[in-house]
Amino acid sequence: MYKKILLIIFILSVSTFSQSESDKILNQVKKKFDAIKDYEVDVKVKIDVDFLKVPDTEAKIYYKAPDKIQMKTGDNFALIPKDGLNFSPANLLNGKYTSMYEGETKIGGKVQHIVKVIPLGNTGDVVLSTLWIDKSTFYISKVETTTKMNGTFQIDLIYPASSKHPLPSKMTFSFEVGKFNLPKGFGGKKKKPETTGNKTPGKVYIDYKNYKVNKGLSDSIFKKK
């Protein structure tokens, strides 16, 4: 009986430490991103879906805290899933959640914290997100998210070497879609009619340049026309 009590105490202690450690890390992530009040940036978007023909597109993205985002292209053509366009730590961490510290690994030679985040309340589509967070900068390097309705997607992020803000220079958004079940926000022409309902992989590549950060963007930019 005494050994069982010690085992329970040990398990509870490990669990408490794991969440305490992950909360400290996530607070640093939020602190870094909360310093960004707004930004605008030029982007080049390339979509790679086997059965969908979409030309590479240049656009401009506008963001204003906490959750306003707008993408403007020359032909008003919506190109990428909202989850890919609108990714920020705020989307994951501003609501109620529980977290767990999983340990460390390396990506590109850089040490990463691994933290799992589980939203509480069961109101959104996200079930679980795993974050790989650079140990030296607290920038998010990779996210793998499991959803209720849209399967699992992954986001890989690369930052400029001298970056003052957690804003990437490159992002790859990887996902799976059914032949006729594209995420909302996709446009383009299918190459050929498909009859199978199997899933197929897709990727969106985004290059970012010419960031303008904390310049005081007007709310009028985000109004729907």
Protein Blocks (a to p, Z undefined) as FASTA:
>chain_A
ZZmmmmmmmmmmmmmmmmmmmmmmmmmmmmmmmmpmbdcdddddddddfklccddddddd
ddddfkbccdddfkopafbdfklmmgcfklmmmmccddddebdcdeehiacdddddddeh
jlambfbdcddddfklopafbdcdddfklopadddddddfklcbdcdfbdcddddddfkl
ccehiacddfbdcfbfcdcddddddddehiaehkhpafklmpcZZ
